[in-house]
Structures are given as C-alpha cells and as structure tokens.
C-alpha cells in the first residue's frame, strides 16, 4: 500500500508541476466569469444556456486532463528509463499499474472538485440549500465515470507505443461512447442480421458513460437521482475500471521493456 501511495503521489505532483495546473486555473476562472454573467439576465432561457455551456466546459476539461495525464505515465517512465529502477526496488507491475491509476484519478478528482466549487459558487449561491446535493451527485458520478476513462487510457498506454496515438484513440472511443453508446440499441433495430446482433453485443459490452451525466438536472433544476441509483452507478463504474486495470496488468506483465 505504501508503494502504491508513493507512486500516486508522484503522479499528482507531476500534474501540478506541468502547464495543466495553470490551464486548470485559467479555465476555472473562465467558467466562473461566464457563469456569473447569468446575474445580468432575467431570461431563464439565457441562464440555462450559460449554465449548460459552463457544464460542457467542465466535462471537456476534465476529460482532457484525465486522458492527457494518464496517457503519458507509463510511456514516459519507459522513455526516461526510470521504469527499471522502479521495478528493481522491487515494485511489481501490478503495483505500478494501480499506483499510476490512483494517482491519475486523484489528481483529476482534485481538478474536477475545483471546477465544481467555482461553478457552484457562481451559479448556486442564490439557489435553495436543497439543490446542493445535486451538485455533489454530479461531481461524484462524473469522477467515478472518469475512473473508467483513466483505466481505458492506461490500457491504451501499454498497447500503443506513442502517447499521442493513445490520446487520439481514447478521445475518439470515449466521445463515441458518450454520444452514440446510448443509441446503439435503436440503431440495432434498424439493421438486419447479423449486423443487428453485432451492434447489440457492442451495446451490452461497452461501459455506458452517458449514464453518469447529470448536467441536465443541474441546468434545468430537476433535482438529483436517488442515492441507491448513485450507489449502483458507482459499483458499475468500479467494476469496469477494475476490468480494464486487470487487462492493463495482463498486457503489461507480458510486455518487453
């Protein structure tokens, strides 16, 4: 556990030493500025549009930080040849995979929390206290969703040789799941066999990341989901994250350094 904690700490420190940290604050300030503009408008449609724009920026920024941070972890260790003294300490490959995952997930979580705090201050300061649990649910579900994204990216980092290729492919895959994953069952009905069965199989195998999106509930004030559903969604995300971490370890342990 101490080894995993140490590896995680290195990842967190690395993130905030790079430009990602400063970009985070610039984007957060931008979100605060744009979100605060809703006080100058009395039209509820404009208010909802601005809040929707802010939440979209939060989601895109969090995905960029999660994927970009995770994609370079193992390749950079291999390129700088620091992976050899690490594995000679001894640090097992499973500990390295888990440490890199935990570090990337925690670092992304801190960044995401800053986004939500600023967003909540700017847009939620005049709302009823009963709406603040929705902000927590939106933050939590997005964070556990990012655990799946980080695990997928970590798997890509041991499959693809270049971090740039991994980042590009992961963005395409994640965007595809978010935009089209929930509609694959409808698309399957419009196709004949065997294409229908193939699409249905993909629909049931992929992690449905769109289930963790509570942006509409925040923007339109619809209230949160039940805490039972929130817990089940967390277990769902953790199951997929562990599955991709296991696949990462199986590939990494057989990979020549």
N, C-alpha and C positions, 0 to 999 in steps of 0.2 A: 504493500500500500504506500509506503514511503517513497518507493521508486516511482510509482505512478503519479504521486503528488508532486514530486520533483520535476518530472517530465512535463506535467501540466503547467507548473509554474513558469517553466522556460517558454512555453508557447504563449502564455498570457503576457509575459514581459516583452517577448518579441513583437507581439501585435502593437503594443503601445509605444514601442521604440520606432516603429515604422510610420510612414505617412498616413496609414489607415487611421491612426488615432486622431490626427489633426483633421483629416477629411470627415471623420465622425462628428467632431465638434462643429465644423462648418455646416454640415448637412443638418445637424440638430438645431443650430441657430436659424437656418433657413426654414426648417419646419416650424419653429416657434414663431418666426416672423409672419409666415404665411397663415398659420393657424390663428394668430392673434388678429389678423385682418377681419375676421368674421364679426368683430365688435362694431365695425363701421357700417355693416349692412343689416338691414332689418328684414330682408327677404330670406325666408328659411331655405329656399332652394339654393341660394348662393352659399349660405352657411354649410349646407350638406355637401355641396360641390367642393368647397375648400377643404372640409374635413376629409372627404374621400380622397382628394389629391394628396393631402398630408399622409394618410394611412398607406396609400400606394407607394409614396416615397419611403416610408418606414419599411415596408415589405421588400422593396427592391434593394434598399441599402443593406438590410440585414442579410439578404441572400448573397449580395456581392461580398460582404465581409466574411460570411461563413464559408463560401466556396473558395474565395481567393486565399483566405488564411489557411484552410485545410489542405488545399491542393499542393502547396509548396513545402509542407512539413517533412515528409519522408524523402522526396527528391532532393531537397536542399541538404539534408543530412548526408545523403549519399554523395552528392556533388562535392560537398566540403570535406568529405571523408571523416566526418565526426561520428558517423554511424558505427565505425569499427571500435573505437574505444568505449562507446556506449554498450555495445553488445558484448564487450570483453569484461565488463565490470563485476559480475555478469548481470546484464539486463536481457531478459528473454524477449523474443519478438512479440509475444502477446502483450507483455508489459509496455513495450514501445507503442504498439497499436492503441492500446487502451489509454496510455498517457497522452498521446497526440490527440486522440478523440476528446478526452476530458478537457484538455487544455483549450482546444478549439471551441468546444461547446460552451465552456465557462466564459471565455473571452468574448464570444459572440453574445452570450447572455448579458454580460455587463454592458456591452454596446447597446443591445436592444433595450435594456432597462433605462438607459439614459434617454433614448428616443421616447419611450413611453412616459417617462417622468415629465419631460418638456412638453410633450403633446398633451398630457393630462392637465398640466398647469395652464397651458394656453387655451385649451378648449373645454376643460371640465371644471374650471374653478367656479363657474356660476351654475353648475348643474347640481341636482339633488345628490345627497350622500349615497342614496340607494343605487346610483348608477356607477359608483366607483368599483364594485365587484366585477362589473363587465370589463373594465379596463384591466383588472388583474387576470381575468379569464382569457382575454385577448392576448395579453402578454405571455401568459403561461402556455397556452396552446400553440402560439407561434414559436415559442422557444423549444417545446418538445418536438414540434414539426421540424425545426432546424437540426435536431439531433439526427433525424433520418437523412436530411440533406448532407450533413457533415459525414455521416457514416458512408453514404454513397460516394462522396468526393474522396474520402480516404481510400475506399476500394479502388477508385479510378487512379489514385496516385501510385498504386503498386502494379497497376495494369498498363498504364500509358507511360511512356518514357519521358515526355515533356509536360511540365505543369500547364503550359498554355493550352495544349491539346486537351488535357483533363478538364481545365476550367471551361473551355468552349463546349465540350461534350456534355459536361454536367449541367451547364446552363440550359442547353437545348433539351436535355432529358427532363430537368425539373420544370422548365417552362411548359413543356409538352404535357406533363402530368397535371400541372396546375390549371392549364387552360382546356385540355381535352380529356383528361382522365375521367372526369365525372360524366362525360357524354359518350364514352365508348360503348356502353350497353345500348344506347339509342342508335348509334352508328351500326352496331352489330345486327340489329333488327332489319336494317335496310339492305343487308347483303345476304347473298345465298351461301349455302355450304360449299366448301369447307371454310371460307373466309369468315363466316359468322362465328364458328367455333373458335377460330384463332383469335378473333377480336375479343370474344367473351373470356377466353383464357387470360389474355393480357389484362383485361378489366379486373379480374379477380386476383391476379398476382401482384399487380403494381400497388405501392403504398399510395393511398388516396390523400394526398397532401391538401387538397382543397377542402377537406372536412374540418381543417383546423383554422379556417379563415372566418374570423368574426368581425371583419371590417364593416359589413352592412349593419350589424347590430349596434356598433359604436356610432356610425354615421347617422342612422335613422332613429336611434334611441329605442330599439326594440327590446332591450333587456338581454340578459345573459342566458346561457343554456343551463340545464340542471347540473348540479355538481356530480351526479352519478355519470352523466354523459361525459363530463370533463375528465373524470377518473378513467372511464373506459377508453376515451381517446388517448389519454396518457399511456395506458398499458399497450394500446395498439401501436403507438409510435415507438415505445421502448422495445417492443417485440421486433419490429422491422429494423430498428437501429442495431440491436444485438445480432440479428441475422446478417446484416451487411458487415458488421465488425467481425463476425466469425468467418465470413467469406474472405474478408481482407486478410485475416490471420492465416487462413489456409493457403492463399496465394503468396503471401509474404514469406511464409516459412519455407516455401519451395523455391523462392526466387533467389537467383545468384546475385551476390553483391559485388 
